[in-house]
Amino acid sequence: MINDVPHPYSIAVEPLKKHEGQFGWALRKHGKLTERSDRSFSSEAKAFENAMNAIERNETGYGSR
């Protein structure tokens, strides 16, 4: 998986303990946890793609009030 995560963000995609074969992600900005997935994903790639969408939402403010 190519790491195209923009600075200062980092994404950690990890297998979930409760749901075998499912993955979740955690998004960090400057090392501090900013967001975590509340859904499970069937593959690491899908979890990573969803985390990248979260970064885009954070940077553009899309969906914020």
GUZAFI-652240 format. One record per residue: x, y, z of N, C-alpha, C in turn; chain; residue number from 1. Coordinates in steps of 0.001 Angstrom, whole numbers. Layout:
BEGIN
<n_X: X&n_Y: Y&n_Z: Z&ca_X: X&ca_Y: Y&ca_Z: Z&c_X: X&c_Y: Y&c_Z: Z&ch: A&i: NUM> .
...
This chain:
BEGIN
<n_X: 854&n_Y: -1176&n_Z: 0&ca_X: 0&ca_Y: 0&ca_Z: 0&c_X: 898&c_Y: 1236&c_Z: 0&ch: A&i: 1> .
<n_X: 651&n_Y: 2113&n_Z: -921&ca_X: 1444&ca_Y: 3332&ca_Z: -1031&c_X: 963&c_Y: 4328&c_Z: 14&ch: A&i: 2> .
<n_X: 1918&n_Y: 4972&n_Z: 673&ca_X: 1585&ca_Y: 5911&ca_Z: 1737&c_X: 1543&c_Y: 7328&c_Z: 1175&ch: A&i: 3> .
<n_X: 360&n_Y: 7783&n_Z: 783&ca_X: 167&ca_Y: 9131&ca_Z: 243&c_X: -494&c_Y: 10038&c_Z: 1263&ch: A&i: 4> .
<n_X: -290&n_Y: 9775&n_Z: 2521&ca_X: -940&ca_Y: 10536&ca_Z: 3588&c_X: -252&c_Y: 11897&c_Z: 3697&ch: A&i: 5> .
<n_X: -1035&n_Y: 12987&n_Z: 3590&ca_X: -431&ca_Y: 14320&ca_Z: 3671&c_X: 66&c_Y: 14648&c_Z: 5084&ch: A&i: 6> .
<n_X: 1152&n_Y: 15379&n_Z: 5134&ca_X: 1696&ca_Y: 15852&ca_Z: 6400&c_X: 711&c_Y: 16827&c_Z: 7004&ch: A&i: 7> .
<n_X: 420&n_Y: 16878&n_Z: 8217&ca_X: 929&ca_Y: 16257&ca_Z: 9437&c_X: 125&c_Y: 15038&c_Z: 9892&ch: A&i: 8> .
<n_X: -631&n_Y: 14409&n_Z: 8999&ca_X: -1490&ca_Y: 13286&ca_Z: 9375&c_X: -749&c_Y: 11957&c_Z: 9294&ch: A&i: 9> .
<n_X: -1229&n_Y: 10994&n_Z: 10070&ca_X: -787&ca_Y: 9611&ca_Z: 9948&c_X: -2004&c_Y: 8721&c_Z: 10162&ch: A&i: 10> .
<n_X: -2012&n_Y: 7593&n_Z: 9463&ca_X: -3130&ca_Y: 6659&ca_Z: 9530&c_X: -2609&c_Y: 5315&c_Z: 10013&ch: A&i: 11> .
<n_X: -3302&n_Y: 4747&n_Z: 10993&ca_X: -2992&ca_Y: 3401&ca_Z: 11455&c_X: -4196&c_Y: 2521&c_Z: 11149&ch: A&i: 12> .
<n_X: -4007&n_Y: 1545&n_Z: 10260&ca_X: -5051&ca_Y: 572&ca_Z: 9936&c_X: -4694&c_Y: -715&c_Z: 10655&ch: A&i: 13> .
<n_X: -5634&n_Y: -1208&n_Z: 11471&ca_X: -5359&ca_Y: -2385&ca_Z: 12287&c_X: -6530&c_Y: -3356&c_Z: 12239&ch: A&i: 14> .
<n_X: -6234&n_Y: -4646&n_Z: 12374&ca_X: -7331&ca_Y: -5622&ca_Z: 12442&c_X: -8104&c_Y: -5454&c_Z: 13755&ch: A&i: 15> .
<n_X: -9396&n_Y: -5660&n_Z: 13690&ca_X: -10232&ca_Y: -5541&ca_Z: 14882&c_X: -10211&c_Y: -6852&c_Z: 15659&ch: A&i: 16> .
<n_X: -10259&n_Y: -6752&n_Z: 16972&ca_X: -10211&ca_Y: -7947&ca_Z: 17820&c_X: -11562&c_Y: -8646&c_Z: 17890&ch: A&i: 17> .
<n_X: -12640&n_Y: -7866&n_Z: 17912&ca_X: -13967&ca_Y: -8466&ca_Z: 18045&c_X: -14459&c_Y: -9092&c_Z: 16749&ch: A&i: 18> .
<n_X: -14198&n_Y: -8458&n_Z: 15643&ca_X: -14694&ca_Y: -8928&ca_Z: 14348&c_X: -13524&c_Y: -9480&c_Z: 13543&ch: A&i: 19> .
<n_X: -13368&n_Y: -10800&n_Z: 13537&ca_X: -12279&ca_Y: -11434&ca_Z: 12796&c_X: -12364&c_Y: -11076&c_Z: 11314&ch: A&i: 20> .
<n_X: -11238&n_Y: -10723&n_Z: 10729&ca_X: -11180&ca_Y: -10401&ca_Z: 9305&c_X: -11648&c_Y: -8998&c_Z: 8969&ch: A&i: 21> .
<n_X: -11915&n_Y: -8180&n_Z: 9963&ca_X: -12362&ca_Y: -6810&ca_Z: 9758&c_X: -11272&c_Y: -5855&c_Z: 10215&ch: A&i: 22> .
<n_X: -11275&n_Y: -4649&n_Z: 9643&ca_X: -10247&ca_Y: -3664&ca_Z: 9947&c_X: -10869&c_Y: -2337&c_Z: 10345&ch: A&i: 23> .
<n_X: -10124&n_Y: -1584&n_Z: 11132&ca_X: -10512&ca_Y: -237&ca_Z: 11530&c_X: -9312&c_Y: 676&c_Z: 11364&ch: A&i: 24> .
<n_X: -9523&n_Y: 1977&n_Z: 11511&ca_X: -8415&ca_Y: 2924&ca_Z: 11357&c_X: -8454&c_Y: 3973&c_Z: 12444&ch: A&i: 25> .
<n_X: -7294&n_Y: 4574&n_Z: 12670&ca_X: -7162&ca_Y: 5699&ca_Z: 13594&c_X: -6389&c_Y: 6781&c_Z: 12858&ch: A&i: 26> .
<n_X: -6871&n_Y: 8000&n_Z: 12940&ca_X: -6254&ca_Y: 9143&ca_Z: 12269&c_X: -5598&c_Y: 10034&c_Z: 13310&ch: A&i: 27> .
<n_X: -4344&n_Y: 10343&n_Z: 13088&ca_X: -3594&ca_Y: 11202&ca_Z: 14011&c_X: -3087&c_Y: 12430&c_Z: 13268&ch: A&i: 28> .
<n_X: -3115&n_Y: 13555&n_Z: 13963&ca_X: -2570&ca_Y: 14802&ca_Z: 13426&c_X: -1540&c_Y: 15285&c_Z: 14429&ch: A&i: 29> .
<n_X: -297&n_Y: 15431&n_Z: 13974&ca_X: 825&ca_Y: 15787&ca_Z: 14850&c_X: 947&c_Y: 14796&c_Z: 16006&ch: A&i: 30> .
<n_X: 615&n_Y: 13520&n_Z: 15745&ca_X: 750&ca_Y: 12481&ca_Z: 16753&c_X: -419&c_Y: 12335&c_Z: 17710&ch: A&i: 31> .
<n_X: -1389&n_Y: 13249&n_Z: 17658&ca_X: -2540&ca_Y: 13185&ca_Z: 18562&c_X: -3740&c_Y: 12587&c_Z: 17828&ch: A&i: 32> .
<n_X: -4430&n_Y: 11682&n_Z: 18486&ca_X: -5601&ca_Y: 11051&ca_Z: 17911&c_X: -6668&c_Y: 12105&c_Z: 17637&ch: A&i: 33> .
<n_X: -7126&n_Y: 12173&n_Z: 16382&ca_X: -8165&ca_Y: 13139&ca_Z: 16031&c_X: -9475&c_Y: 12471&c_Z: 15648&ch: A&i: 34> .
<n_X: -9373&n_Y: 11254&n_Z: 15099&ca_X: -10588&ca_Y: 10569&ca_Z: 14671&c_X: -10303&c_Y: 9077&c_Z: 14581&ch: A&i: 35> .
<n_X: -11344&n_Y: 8285&n_Z: 14835&ca_X: -11228&ca_Y: 6830&ca_Z: 14749&c_X: -12465&c_Y: 6303&c_Z: 14032&ch: A&i: 36> .
<n_X: -12299&n_Y: 5247&n_Z: 13263&ca_X: -13450&ca_Y: 4695&ca_Z: 12546&c_X: -14414&c_Y: 4059&c_Z: 13539&ch: A&i: 37> .
<n_X: -15689&n_Y: 4235&n_Z: 13275&ca_X: -16694&ca_Y: 3581&ca_Z: 14103&c_X: -17328&c_Y: 2416&c_Z: 13352&ch: A&i: 38> .
<n_X: -16855&n_Y: 2207&n_Z: 12122&ca_X: -17314&ca_Y: 1094&ca_Z: 11294&c_X: -16165&c_Y: 116&c_Z: 11112&ch: A&i: 39> .
<n_X: -16514&n_Y: -1097&n_Z: 10740&ca_X: -15483&ca_Y: -2072&ca_Z: 10394&c_X: -15461&c_Y: -2217&c_Z: 8877&ch: A&i: 40> .
<n_X: -14304&n_Y: -2544&n_Z: 8339&ca_X: -14114&ca_Y: -2657&ca_Z: 6899&c_X: -13581&c_Y: -4043&c_Z: 6572&ch: A&i: 41> .
<n_X: -13965&n_Y: -4557&n_Z: 5411&ca_X: -13609&ca_Y: -5924&ca_Z: 5035&c_X: -12167&c_Y: -6078&c_Z: 4575&ch: A&i: 42> .
<n_X: -11482&n_Y: -4973&n_Z: 4286&ca_X: -10079&ca_Y: -5054&ca_Z: 3867&c_X: -9313&c_Y: -3837&c_Z: 4367&ch: A&i: 43> .
<n_X: -7995&n_Y: -3979&n_Z: 4409&ca_X: -7137&ca_Y: -2862&ca_Z: 4806&c_X: -7256&c_Y: -1716&c_Z: 3816&ch: A&i: 44> .
<n_X: -7367&n_Y: -2041&n_Z: 2532&ca_X: -7455&ca_Y: -1011&ca_Z: 1495&c_X: -8715&c_Y: -160&c_Z: 1662&ch: A&i: 45> .
<n_X: -9836&n_Y: -808&n_Z: 1963&ca_X: -11085&ca_Y: -55&ca_Z: 2160&c_X: -11004&c_Y: 822&c_Z: 3403&ch: A&i: 46> .
<n_X: -10381&n_Y: 320&n_Z: 4460&ca_X: -10219&ca_Y: 1115&ca_Z: 5675&c_X: -9320&c_Y: 2315&c_Z: 5400&ch: A&i: 47> .
<n_X: -8229&n_Y: 2103&n_Z: 4671&ca_X: -7304&ca_Y: 3186&ca_Z: 4338&c_X: -7994&c_Y: 4240&c_Z: 3473&ch: A&i: 48> .
<n_X: -8778&n_Y: 3798&n_Z: 2497&ca_X: -9505&ca_Y: 4738&ca_Z: 1635&c_X: -10480&c_Y: 5590&c_Z: 2441&ch: A&i: 49> .
<n_X: -11173&n_Y: 4975&n_Z: 3391&ca_X: -12107&ca_Y: 5717&ca_Z: 4230&c_X: -11375&c_Y: 6720&c_Z: 5115&ch: A&i: 50> .
<n_X: -10195&n_Y: 6347&n_Z: 5614&ca_X: -9393&ca_Y: 7269&ca_Z: 6430&c_X: -8917&c_Y: 8458&c_Z: 5592&ch: A&i: 51> .
<n_X: -8535&n_Y: 8211&n_Z: 4336&ca_X: -8124&ca_Y: 9307&ca_Z: 3456&c_X: -9298&c_Y: 10258&c_Z: 3209&ch: A&i: 52> .
<n_X: -10509&n_Y: 9722&n_Z: 3081&ca_X: -11697&ca_Y: 10569&ca_Z: 2940&c_X: -11911&c_Y: 11423&c_Z: 4185&ch: A&i: 53> .
<n_X: -11612&n_Y: 10875&n_Z: 5346&ca_X: -11742&ca_Y: 11634&ca_Z: 6593&c_X: -10744&c_Y: 12788&c_Z: 6618&ch: A&i: 54> .
<n_X: -9525&n_Y: 12556&n_Z: 6123&ca_X: -8536&ca_Y: 13634&ca_Z: 6050&c_X: -9037&c_Y: 14730&c_Z: 5124&ch: A&i: 55> .
<n_X: -9584&n_Y: 14340&n_Z: 3986&ca_X: -10109&ca_Y: 15325&ca_Z: 3035&c_X: -11229&c_Y: 16143&c_Z: 3665&ch: A&i: 56> .
<n_X: -12119&n_Y: 15483&n_Z: 4417&ca_X: -13201&ca_Y: 16203&ca_Z: 5099&c_X: -12619&c_Y: 17189&c_Z: 6119&ch: A&i: 57> .
<n_X: -11584&n_Y: 16767&n_Z: 6844&ca_X: -10978&ca_Y: 17641&ca_Z: 7850&c_X: -10306&c_Y: 18858&c_Z: 7215&ch: A&i: 58> .
<n_X: -9647&n_Y: 18643&n_Z: 6080&ca_X: -8924&ca_Y: 19751&ca_Z: 5438&c_X: -9844&c_Y: 20736&c_Z: 4735&ch: A&i: 59> .
<n_X: -10919&n_Y: 20235&n_Z: 4125&ca_X: -11807&ca_Y: 21123&ca_Z: 3370&c_X: -12942&c_Y: 21677&c_Z: 4233&ch: A&i: 60> .
<n_X: -13200&n_Y: 21016&n_Z: 5357&ca_X: -14310&ca_Y: 21444&ca_Z: 6195&c_X: -15644&c_Y: 21005&c_Z: 5665&ch: A&i: 61> .
<n_X: -15639&n_Y: 20137&n_Z: 4649&ca_X: -16878&ca_Y: 19652&ca_Z: 4072&c_X: -17653&c_Y: 18856&c_Z: 5108&ch: A&i: 62> .
<n_X: -18901&n_Y: 19187&n_Z: 5282&ca_X: -19743&ca_Y: 18514&ca_Z: 6250&c_X: -19730&c_Y: 19136&c_Z: 7628&ch: A&i: 63> .
<n_X: -18896&n_Y: 20169&n_Z: 7826&ca_X: -18879&ca_Y: 20821&ca_Z: 9134&c_X: -19951&c_Y: 21898&c_Z: 9190&ch: A&i: 64> .
<n_X: -20329&n_Y: 22236&n_Z: 10366&ca_X: -21400&ca_Y: 23237&ca_Z: 10525&c_X: -20851&c_Y: 24615&c_Z: 10648&ch: A&i: 65> .
